[in-house]
């Protein structure tokens, strides 16, 4: 029976990032993915260029577009456009995720796609995990990284019954149409309660979607019409496009992310930002940190996995608490919030820096909360 230093379940940004770094350190890694790669993934596809600092390869081959301006509207009017201090990448997730996987393979990771994990068990005498897969085989790993998404079964199988998260909803279309003003990313705040509608341009079309991020999910039909209405502004017949709905697992408080020789990463760890719904950069960060922790654990550090939980709480958790407060305040009176916050160019620049990891919510949240609460009290 094959034995690996680490088995990574899920080949998204978190799993692929972890597989890359562990393999680069000389560890034997098996990356399991239930889908056939490259696989389609509905996602706006906005990525901070700051992720490049965690890797030693060039991401240019999978950057579909670089946006340099952000445009906001309220009910498709009352617009403001702001130049960004630095561009944000737009990617197609099927290309981006698979590219990360290929880089992991290049440094030694073994990939088995079209391979579903059907169960796991702890083998106490040998101190390792036995993983059952859809081919009928079993493989074993000294450590396991569960990066199979918010809906994946690994967290439950590993005993994480009470993850602290809320489930929001999003729906998207990805029309392949000629792109105008491809360097502008668009956000609409007036068409949808407790969320927003977006248009993320790619080189060959758009990713247009709508999402509710304040509550524990909405029925898909609640999200369709605002998206269709918004798509019309870009010459897209939204009713005629195939729609992709998916839940979004949003961080709702610090939690234990490690157990016996295993950790959670990516959306399995519910690291999506509760204000912006950004998930790619936080997921990649957890993958990098998970790899660092397991590398130390393989070297004999018995506190390494607990250190991973602490590191994510310190680097993501404290920020997400402030993001939750900002989201609650913003959506309490969204039109007022739009006029008070989003129409300030400095707010956009600050949010881009937060998205990029260059600025913390802690650096601007108190000022924003004072502005919002002061305005509401004066109404």
N, C-alpha and C positions, 0 to 999 in steps of 0.2 A: 504494500500500500504506500503510495507516494507521501512523503513527509516534507513540508515546507516550513520555513521560519515563520511565514505569515500568509494567511489566506485572506484576500480582500474580496468582499462580496459587493458587487456593484461597480460599474466602470464609468460612472459620471465624473464630474470634476473632482469630487472629494476622493473617490476610490482610485482614480487614475493618478492623482497627485501623490497619494500615499504610496502607491505601487512604484511610481517613478523614484521617489526619494529612498525608499527601502532598498530597491534594486541597485540604486547607485551606490549605496553603502555596502554592497556585496552580499546582501541577504537573499535567500531564495524566496520568491514571491509567486503565488498563483492568483491571478485576477479572474474572477468568475463574473459573467454577465449573462442574464437570461435572454436578452435580445440578440439579434444578429447585427453585428457592427459593420459599417456605421448605421446607427438607428436614429429615427426621427424623434425629436424632443421639442414639444411646444414650449417656447420661451422667448421673451423679448430679446434676449441675447446681448444685453449691455454688460460690458466687462471693463473693469478698471485696468488701465495699463500697469498699475502698481503690482499686479500679480507677477509680472515679469521678473521682479526682484527675487522671487523664490525659486527660479529655474535658471538653467544655464543654456537654454536654447531660444531660438527666435520664434515668436508667435506670428510674425508677419504673414506666413502662408495661409493662415486661417482667419485673418481679420477681413471681414466682408466690407466694412465701411468704418470711417472715422468721423464722428460727429464733433463739430466745433461750436454749435449753437444749440440752445434749448429754447423752445417756444411753448408758452402756456396760454390756455384760453379758459374762459368760463362760459358755458353754453355756446361754444364755438365763436365767441366774441370776447371783447375786453382783453385783447391779446397783449402779451409782452414777450419779446425775444431778447435773449441775453447771450453774449459771446462768452464761451468758456475759456478759462485760462489755459487749459490743456485739453486735448481731445479725449473722448471716450470711445472705446472699441465697440463695434457691433459685430456679432458673430452668429453664424448658423450653428446651432448646437450639435447637429449631426457631424459637421466638419470639426468643430472645436474639440468636442469630447473625444472623438476618435483620434485626433492628432495627439492629444495628451496620452492616450492609450499607446499609440505607436511609439511615442518617446519612451514610455515605460518599457515597452518591449525591446527597444533599442539598447537599453542598459541592462536587460536580462530578465525582466518579468515575463512569466508565461501567461498567455491569455487563453481562456476557453469561453468563447461567446456561445450563444444558443445553448447555454448550460444553466439550468435553474437549480438553485439550492432547495432541496426538499425536506431537509431536517439537519439538526446538529446535535451532538452529544459530547459531554465532557468525559474524557478518558482519564480517570484519576491516577491510576498507577504510573502512567507515562507523562502526566501533566501536559495534555494537549487536547485540541478540539478535533473531533471527527466530524467531517462534513459530508452529508449524503447529497448526491447530485442526480439530476434527471436522467442521466445515462444508466443509472443503476449502480454506478461505482461509488466508492467512498475515497476521500482524500483527507489527510490530516495536516494540521498546522499547529505549531507551538503557540501562535497568536492569531487572532482573527480581528479584522476591521469590518464592521457592519456599515456599509455605505450604500445600502439598497433603497434609499429614499424613505420618505415619511410613511408610505403605505407598505413598505417592505416588511416581511415577517421576522427579520433577524432580531430586531430590538425585543420583540415579545419572546422569542425563543431564548434570548440571552437573559431574560428576567427583568427587562426594563418595562414594567407594567404601567407606570405612572409618569410618563414623560410630560414635562410641563410645556404645553404648546396650545395654540389655538389653530383651528383649521379654517382658513379663508378659502376663497374660490376665485378662479380666473378662467377666462375663455379667450381664445385667440383665433385669428385667421392669418394666413401668410400668403397673400396674393403675389404672384409673380407678374409684376406690371412695370412699365417704365417709371423710374424714380425721378421726381423733381425735388430740388433742394435736398439732396441726399446727405448733406452735412448738418441737417437740423433734426433733432429729436423732439417729438411733440407730446405734450401732456394736456389733457382736458379734465377739468375738475367739476364742472357744473352739471354734467349729464348723468352722474351716478352718485347716489348717496353712499357715504362711508367708503369711498374708493375713488378710483380715477380711471380714465381711458387713455391709451397711449398709442403712439405710432413710432416704431423704431425702424429707421430705414436700413436696408441692406443694399448691396450692389445690384441685386437682381429683383428687388421688390420690397415689400414692407412686412413687418410684424405688427399687426394691429390687434389690440386686445383691451379687455376691461377686467377689473378686479376689485373685489370688496375685501378690505384688509383689517377692518376694525372689529367685525363680528365673527362668530363661529360658523362662517359659511353662509352661502345663499344658494337658492335653486339656480340652475344654469340659465333658465329663461330670464331671470332678473338681470343678467349680464349681457344678453344678446342684443337687445334693441339699442342701448347706448353705443355699443361697438359698431353696429350697422349704421346708425346715424352719423357717427364720427367718420366712418370709412368713406361716406359719400363726399366729404370735403376733399378727399384725395383721389376722387374719380374711381372708387372701388365699389362694386355692387356686393355689399357684404352678405346679403341674403343668398347669393349664389355661390359663396365660398364655403369650402368645408371648414367646420368649426371643431376646435380641439379644447375641451374643458379639462381642468385638472385642479386638485386641491393644492393649497399652499400651507405648509406647516411652519407656523410662526413662533419664534422664541417667546416664551412666557415666564421666564425666570430661571435662575441657576438650578442645575440639576446634576446628578451623578451621571457621568458619561463613560464610566469604566466598570468592568466587573472582572471575574477571573480570566486573565489572559485575553481580554477582548475590550474594544472600545467602539463607540458610535461616532460616525463622522458624517458630514453633509446634512441633508435634510432628515436623515435618520436621527440626527441630533437636534433637529428643529431649529436651525440657525438662521432662518430667513428673517430679515429686518422687518419689524412690525410697522414701520412708517413708510419705507420705500418699497418693500417686498423684494429687495435685492437678495439674491441667494448664491450667485456664482462665486464671488470673491470670498464670502464667509465660508462656503463649502470647501473651496480650495485651501483656505487657511486651516480648517480642521484637518484636512488630509495631510498637509505639511506637518502640523503639530502631532498628529497621530503617528506619523512615520518617525518623527524625532523621539517620541515616547517609547515606541516599540523597539527602536534601535537601542535606546538606553536599557530597556528591560532585557533585551537579548544579551546585553553586556553585563547583566547581573544586578542592575538597579531595581530593587524591589519596590521602590516608591514611584517609579516612572509613570505608571498608568494613573495613579492618583494625581500625579503632577499634571497629567494631561487634562483631567477634569478641572483642576485649579487654574490652569493656563487659559482654558476656554472661558471660564467664568470671569477671569481678569480681563481678557482681551476682547471678549464679545459680550458677556453677560451684563457687565455694568453699563455698557453702551446701549444694550437693548432695553434696559429698564428705562433709560431716559427717552429712547425712541418710542416706547409704549406711551409714556406720559405725553410726548409731543403729538402722537397720533390721536390720543383721546381728546386733547385740547383742540387740535386742528379740526377734527370732524364734529366737534360740538356745535360749531357755527361755521361751516365750511366757506360760505361766501365771504363772510367777514375775514376769515383766516386767509383766504385767497388774496383779498385786497391788502391785508396787513402784512402778510409774509411773502407770498409768491411774487407779488409785483415789486418787490425790492430786489434789484439786481444782486446786492450783496448776499441775500439769502440763497439765491441760486448758486453763486460761487461757493458759498459755504457748504451747501448740500453736495456739490460735485466733489469737494475736497473730502467730505465724509464718505461718499461713495468710493473714492479712491483710496481711502485709508490714510489720507494726509492730515485730517482733522478729526477730532473726536466730538461726539455729541456733547460731551461735558464742556467743550470749549464754547458752545453756542446755545445750548438748550435753555439755560436759565434766562438769558436775554430774550429768547423767543417766547418762552412761557410767560414772562412778565409782560411782553407786548400783547400776547393773546389775552391773558387774564385781565390786564388793565383795560383793554378795549371792551371786553365783554361786560365788565363791571360798570363801564361808563354808558352802556347802551340803555 
